[in-house]
Amino acid sequence: MTKLGICINEDNGHFYSSRRPEQMTSTEVTALVDTYASFTGLKAVAFCVNVRRALFASKVWEPLYHGYDPEAGPDQPALAGLPPEARSLTNGNQGMLMVHNLCMLAARGIDHPALWLERCRHHGMEGWLSMRMNDVHHSGDLDYPWHSTFWRTRPDLWRVQHKHESWWDRAFDYGKQEVRDHHMMLIRELFERYDMFGFEMDWIRAIHHFAPGGEQVGSAILTDFIREVRLLADEWSLRRGHPIMLGVRVPEHPVSSQRLGMDAPLWIREGLIDQVVLSQWLSVIPFHPPIALWRELIADRPVTLSLNVSTSTMTFGAAWPRKGVLNATTELLRGCAAAAQHQGVQRINLFNFCYMEDKQTDWLREIVANMHDPEIRDGQPRRFAVTYEEIAAPGESDHSSLPQRLDGPSGSRYGASAQLVPYVGSFAPDASAWAIVGFADDEEQPAGPEELTVRLNSHCCDYAPNTVLPKEFAPLVGKRFAFAVPPGVLHSGRNALEVASSSGKGTIVWAEIYLD
C-alpha cells in the first residue's frame, strides 16, 4: 500500500528558543536532525532561514542579531521593541533568547543551516531551505528585533501606507522593484552558500504581496520572479551536480491563489516548480481541499502535490473569537492523512509541529508514523471533521459551511435541515462509524437528541447514547451527540450529512464522521 511522505517545517523560532545558550554547538545543531531522522516515515525537513532579517550570518541581509551586544544585558537598543517578559534568556523565549542564541552561533563560527543540510544527507533525508517571502510578524511594533532597517525605514515599500488595521497592511509590496531585488538578493546568497536538496518559497507568510487592487497586474510580476528563481535553481543544479528542487507554499484553492497574485497553476504549466504545498494560514486542518483541481492542473507533470497541516483547527473563521480553536489530536491527524491520500495527495507538510520536537517527542514520532503508513493509520480511530478553506482572496467567501442554524429556512441555505459534507478516506468494510454533531454553547441548544433527525447519504442514523465520544472539542462546542451510521451507508469520499430539529433550536458548529 502506498505511503505518504512526511515533511516537517523547522520554523523561524523553535530551535533558537528551545535551547540554552550553552547548547549553541555543532553537536546540538546536528542532534536536531538526528531526532527527526529517528521518525519512521519522515522524508524531508524544511529549515526556515528568515523573518524580515536573516536567521544566519548573511552577508546581504541584516541577521536577526544585528546591533545586539551579548554582554550588554536586556536594556540595550537592539532589544528596545521587546516587552519586558521577552527580555531574558529563559527557554521558550522568542525575544532575547532567540537573538542571543543566533549571535552565539555566529560568534562560534557555526553555520547551522549548512550543518542541518549535511546531516539530512547523512541520514538519506531531503534537506530543504524555506524562505518566508513576506513575513509580517510583529508589524505593529516598528522596533521589534525581527524587523530589518530596510523595512522599518521604507514605509513607501509597504503594501498599504494609509492605514494599519492588520499585519497584512505592512507586508512588502512586490509590485515595487526594490522589494523584489531585496528578496532576490537573499535567494542568490542561499543558492551560492548552501548545498540543498530543495528551495521552498513560502508565499503564505504572508498571503498578501501587492497593494489592494494590484494583484492582477502583480500576478505577471510574481511569475517573472519565479522564472528568475527557476533559472537560478537550474544553474546551481549544474554546479552542484544534482537537481535542486523548487517548491512553493500557496493557498489551497488555485483560484484564490491566482486572485492573490500567486499564479501557481501557470507556474505548474510552465514547469517552473517541482513541488506545490497547498496551505492554510494558521488554524485549519484540511479534510476536503480542492485536490482534484490541482491534480488536473498537474496531469502527468513531475510535480509533487503536498498538503500543509497545522497544529490546530477551526470549523469556520468567526469561531476564533468565540473559542473555536481545537488543538490537533492523533485521531484528527489520522483522518486528515487518510482523506488527503484518498484524494491523491503525495505528501503531508507538518507546520508548527517542530515545537513538539523537544517537549512531546514521542507524540510527534507517533503522528509521523500514523500519517505516513495506512496500515498503522487505518486500524485505529480516525476523525473526519467538516472544516473550511481558511484563505480567501478579497471578494471571496471563506468557503465555510458552518455554522448552520436549525430555526427554519432563513437559517440554512437548504431549508430547515442543515446539510454538511464530510469527506472520508478509505476504511475497512467492517469499520464502525458515527456521525457526531456539536452545538454552540452560547446559544439555546437542543434539549436532547430526541429533537434531532440525522441522516447520512439519505439513511436515518439512530442516536447512540453509549458511544464513547472523542474527548477533545473546541470550547465553543457545547452539547454533542453521536448517531450510529448503518452498515454499508458510509463511503469513501464525499458524504451527505443532514440534520433537522423538531424544536428548531440550536446552531451546529461542529460535525464529523468518527471511525473506529
Secondary structure, DSSP 4 states (H G I P E B T S, - for coil): ----EEEEEE-SSHHHHSS-GGG-SHHHHHHHHHHHHTSTTEEEEEEE-BSSSBSS--SSS-BTTTT--TTS-SSSGGGTTS-GGGSS--TT-TTHHHHHHHHHHHHTT--HHHHHHHHHHHHT-EEEEEEESS--TTTT-TT-TTS-HHHHH-GGGBS-SS--SSGGGGSB-TTSHHHHHHHHHHHHHHHHH---SEEEEETTSSS--S-TT-HHHHHHHHHHHHHHHHHHHHHHHHHHTS--EEEEEEESSHHHHHHTT--HHHHHHTT--SEEEEE-SSS---SS--HHHHHHHHTTSS-EEEEEE-SEE-SSGGGGGGT--EE--HHHHHHHHHHHHHHT--EEEEESGGGGTTTSHHHHHHHHHHHH-HHHHTTS-EEEE--------TT--------EE-SSTTT-TTSSSEEE--EE----TT--EEEEEEEETTS---SSGGGEEEEETTEEEEE-TT----S---TTEEEEEEEEPPTTT--SEE--EEEEESS---EEEEEEEEE-
